[in-house]
Amino acid sequence: MLVAMFLACPCTLGGSRPKVHDPARDLSIQVLEKFSLVTRFARETTSQLFREGPNNGIGGHEKRSHIPYPQGYTYEDPHEAEGTLEEVSVAPDPLEFDKLSLVWGKPRQQPLGSDEWATFLDFEGRVVDPKALRKRIFYGGVDHNIRREVWPILLENVSFDSTYAERECLKSTKKFEYETIKHQWQSISPEQARRFTKFRERKGLIDKDVVRTDRSISFYEGDDNPNVNLLGDILLTYSFYNFDLGYCQGMSDILSPILYIMGDESEAFWCFVSLMERLGPNFNRDQNGMHAQLFALCKLVELLDNPLHNYFKQNDCLNYFFCFRWILIQFKREFEYHQLMRLWEVFWTHHPSEHLHLYVCVAVLKRYRHKIMGEQMDFDTLLKFITELSGCIDLNTILRDAEALCICAGESGTASIPPGTPSFVAGRE
């Protein structure tokens, strides 16, 4: 229920702001009106977890940022606002955040292009230096024209030391395997389906979700779009590939950019499988994977911005449920489609940390710390504010900030993340 409610927040669906009719947006006002009930439940169900602790934006004094604030929020420098509003004292950023990113966060580069990509390969197609390739992609991402070739390698769907010939052979073998799995649900007769409750439930949920996933993107827009049908087929096939996990809301958001890039049903499926090896814990029904990451985020904020941590503690915000959607679907609804793909490529490099997504969360919170603390946001106000940041976060700035925070945290940051916290290293939970 919590996943469905958090994904129902008013937001963009990954691309530019939708101009077509979106039924989910029509419900946004009603959803926000009920957030107080949802968040109260969220706090109650997680309070015990977060009580079991270790014992069992631009910084506040900078001028206006070039990062826009959501509609309804205007940045007010405390010095400019003096005399018009009662000034609220905000504890300074202990890391001098603006200077930190300039010292340690390296500038972003242009995307990896086809000519440069060729220099990372030997004459048979093997990646010569995987570490150097990951680092290069971290700083610039991948040019759109070669993503279909690079993504399967970056996701380790195929190995870095595979040859051109081996990759083509594997593609053929995997296509046959995919069709075999798909045939399992395609062969279910109506009579069988009537006696197969789990199948009907999963198929019904998938059918509902795919028709409202990224419909403002040209690849998925319009009635009777075959790509929307492919989304459904892949997700239902995955539920037969991974019976235990099955299908959960949010998975269509994860698959959508992959199908968009790969263009082929089988290739998209296996890339999705590889990514779900990393993100699967996010969708466990007990939500232990999500709770573990939110707890790790709490510890990182405590390490990197203790005044902000104390503010959240005083305002009953230590469960960090306002960051739930960020982590669950990897900022899918916070950035435009092309930016989102660049961000995911950076995450998949797991450079400089396999938990970089958590440092990105910290970076965003620190960018807006003065507004959060200065306006004394409570949990519900904070959740609404975070939701409305969709489309307002500057990707390059945040990535540079996140890198700086990760370097600054060092071994203390690694130690703050409990062992077993889900990461972007495949197969690790």
N, C-alpha and C positions, 0 to 999 in steps of 0.2 A: 504494500500500500504506500509506504514512504517513497519508494522509487517512483511510482506513478505520480504521486503528488508533486515531488520535486521536479520531475520532467514536465509537469503541466504548467510550470511557471511561465509567465509571459516572457517571451524571448524570441530571438531570431532562430532560424533553423539551419544556421551554418553559412548561409550565403549573404548577399546583400539583403537589406530589409525587404520582406516579401511585399509585393504589390498586388498579388492575387489574393482572392478570398481564402482565409485560413481559419477554419472552424475553431482551432485551438486558441487563437487570439480572441475570438468572441467571448471566450469564457474567462479571460484573464482577470477581469474585475471581480467576478464571483470567486475565483480562486484566491486572489489576494485577500478578499474579505474573510476567507476561511483559514488563512495562514496561521492566525493566532491559535486556532484549534490544533492544526497540524504540528506547529512548532512546539506547543506545550506537550503534545504526545511524544515528539522527538526527544525533548529534554528529559521527560520522565523515563523513557525506555532506555536512554543511554547514560543517565546520571550515575548509575551504579558503576558502569564501566570506567567513567572518567574520574570517579572518586578513588578508584584503585590505582593511584599514581605510584611513584617510585617507592613510597613508604608502605605498603600492605602488610604608491602615490608619491609623491615627492614629500620629503621631510617637511615638518610643520612650519618652518620659518622661511621657506622659499617663496618666490613669487609665483604667479600663475603658471600652471603646467600646460604644455601643448596637448596633453591628453584630455579630451572633453569629458565632462561629467554627464551622467544620465539626465534625461529630461526631468525637470522638477528639482534638480540640484544645481546650485551655482556655487563655485568656489569663492570663498571670501577670505582673503588674507586677514589675519587677526589685527594687523596694524592698520589696514585700510578700513576695517569695519569698526575700529575703535570709536566709541561715542554713539554708535547706532544700535549695537546689540550688547547685551551683557557678555563680556568676554569670559570664556572658559579657558582656564589654564590647561595647556596640553604639555605633557612631559616630552622633552626633546628626544629625538631619535638617538639612542646610545651609539649607533654605528656611523653617524653623520652620513646617512644613506646616499645622499646625492654625490658626495665625494667618493664614497666607496665604489660605486659603479664606474666612475671615471678612472679610478686607479686600477681596478682588477677586472672589470667587465670589458672584454675586447669588442671592438666594433664589428658589426655584422658584415658579411661579405656577399658578393653576388652568388646566385645559385650555381651549383656544380653543373657545367654544361657538357655536351656530348664529347667535345674535343678533350677536355680535361678528364672526363670519365675514362676515356680510352687509355690515358696515361697510368691509370690505376690497375690496368689489366695486362696480363702477359699475352703472348701471341695465341694461346688457346682459350683465353677468356677468364682465367683465374684472377681473383683479386690478390695482388701482390702484397699489399700492406693494409689489412683490414682496419688496424688501429688508426692509421693516417686517414683512411677513407672516412671512418666514423667522425673523426675530428673535423675534417673538411666539411662534411654534411652538417655537423653541429653548427658551424659558423655561417653557413649559407643556404642550407637546404639543397634541393635537387631541382634542376630545370624540369618544367612540366613535360617536355618532349621525351625525356628519358626515364620518367618515373616508372613506367610499366616495366622497364628492364631492371631498375635499381631496387624498387620496393621489395620484390621477392627475396633478394639477397639481404637487404637491410633487416627484413623481418625474419631472416634465417629460414625461410620456406625452402630455399636452396642454399647450399653451403657456399661460403666465400671462396673455397678452393675448387669449386666445380668448374668444368670447362663449358664452352658453348655447346658442344655435342651432348655432354651429360645433362645439361639443363633442358635441351630439346627432348631428349629421351625421357627424362623425368616428367616433363609436361604431358607427354603422351600417356605415360603410365598413370599419372594422377588423374587425367581426364577419364580414363576407364574406371578408376576407383570411385571417382565422384559419381559417375553415371550409375554405378552399381548401388551406391548408397541412396541416391535419389529414387531409384526404381523401387526401393523398399516401401516408401510411402505412396508412390504413384500407383502401386499395385494393390493398395488397400481398397476393397470394394465398399460401396455404400452400406452393405449389410455389416461388414466388419467395422466400419467407422461408427455405426450406431452402438456398437459394443466396445468401443475403444475411447473412453472418456478423455484420457490424457491427450490423445491425438486430436480430438475435436477441440479441446480447450486451447492447445498450443496453436493449432492452425487458425482458430478464431482470433486469438490475440495477435498473431502475425499479420493476418489479413487486415485487422484494424489499424495496426501500426504503420505498415508500409504505405498506405494511401495518404498518410499525413507526414511522411518523412521527406524533407527537402524538396517539396513540390514547387518551390520558387526557383529551383535550379533547372536550367533548360533541359538537362539530361533526364530529369524526372517529371517535368511539367506536362500538363495536358491529360485529357481523358484517355483511357485504354493505352497508357504508355507501357510498352513491353519491358522497359527497364524496371518499372515498379513491380511487374510480375516476376522478373528475375530476382529482385530483392526478396520477395516472398519465397520463391523456390529455394534459394540458397539458405535462408534462415530455417526453413522447414527441414531441409536436408541436414543442416547442422544439428538440429534437435534429434535427428536419428543417429548422427555421428557421435554426439555427446549426450547420451540419454540422461545422465545424472544432472547435468546443468540445464539441458533443454533450451528453452527460450525465455528470456526476461525482457521487459521493457527497457529500452536503451540500446539493445543490440542492433536494431535497425539503424540507429545513428552511427554506430561504429562501422557497420558494413557499407553504408552509403558511399563515402569517399573512396573506399577500396574498389567497389564495382565501377565507380565513375572512372578511376584511373586504369584499371586492368581491362575493362571492356569485355572480358570473356568470363562466362559463368564459372567454369571450373577453376581458372586461375584466381578469380576473385575469392572463391570458396576457400582455397588452400591458404591464401594470404590471410583471410579472416580467421581460419583455424590457428595459424601461427600467432596472430595478434591476440586471440582469445586465450592462448596458453599463458600470456602475460596478464591479460585483463580479466580472466575468468573469475578470480576471487572477488572482483567488484560486484558480481552478479549472484554470488552464493545467497541462498535464501535466508541463511542465518545472519547475513550481513557482517560476518566477522572480518572479511577482507576490507570492507569500507570502514568499520570501526577502528581497525588497526591503523589504517592510513590517516584517519582523522586524529587519532591519538598521537601518531608520529608528528603530524602537522602541529598539534598543540605543543609538543616538546620543542620543535624547531622555533616556533614563535617565542617560546619562553627563553630559548638560548639567544636568539637574534634580535629580539625586541621585548625585553622584560616589561617595560612600561605598558606596551600594548597588550601583552599577556595578562598583566594585572588588571587592566581595564576590562578585558573579556571575562576574567574571573569575577570581578565585582558586579558584572552585569549578567551573570549566569549564561555565558556564551562559550564556556570551555568545551562543549561537545563539538563545536565547529560545524554544526549541521548547515550553516549558511554556505559552506564550501562543498556541500555534498555533491551537487551537480557538476562542479568543476572536476572533481576526481572521478565520479562515476563514468562519465562519457568524455573525459579528457578535454575539457574546455570546448567541446563541440559547438555549443551554442553561444560562445562568447566572442567568436571571431568569424569574419567572412570566410567563405569556402576556401579560397586560395591561401589565405593566411593560416587557416586551420591545418591544411595539409603540410605547410611548412613547419608548423609547430610540432605536429606528430612526427615528422622526419627527425626533428631535433630530439624528441623524446626517445625514439627508437635507437639512437646512437648510444644511449646510456652513458654519454660523456657530458660533463665530468662526474655525473652521479647516476646510478640506476634509479634514483628517486628524484630526478630533476623536477618532475611534475609538482612535488611538494614544495620545492624551493620557488617554483613559479607562483604557487599559492601565496607563499610568504611575501614574495616580491609585490604582488598585487595589493595585498593587505597593507604593506608598508607604504606603497605609493599613495594610499588613501587614508593613512593612519590619522592625519590631522583632522580630516573631515569626520571620520568615524568618532574619534575621541572628542573633538571640539563640539560636535553637535550632540554628544552624549547619546548615541544610538543605543537603544535596547535591542534585544534579540530580533524581534519582529521587524523593527525599522531597519536593522542591519541586513536582514534577509532580503527585504524589499530593495534596498540600495544595491546589494551585491547582484541581485537578479537583473537590475536595470543597468548594470555595467556592460551588459551584452552589446557588443559593437563599439564600445568606448575605450577599449584597452589597446595601447600601442604595442604591437608584438615585439618589434626590435628592442624597444626600451625595456620591456619586461624580461626578455631573454638575457639581455645584458645585465640587468639587475640580479636575475636568478643565478647567473654564473658567478657574479661577485659575491653573493650571499653564500653560495656553495663553497667557494674558495675560502672565504672568511671563516665559515663554520669549521672547515677542516675535519680533523678526527673527532672533534667534539660533536659536530653535526652527524657524523656517521654513528657515533655512540648514542646519540639522542633518538635514533630510529631503532625501535626494538627488533631483534632478530625475528625473521619470519614475516615482516611487513611486506605485502605484495610490492613487486618492483617491475621494471621493464626488462629484466633479464629473463629470457624464456624459461618457463618451467619452474621458476622459483616462486614459492608461496610462503 
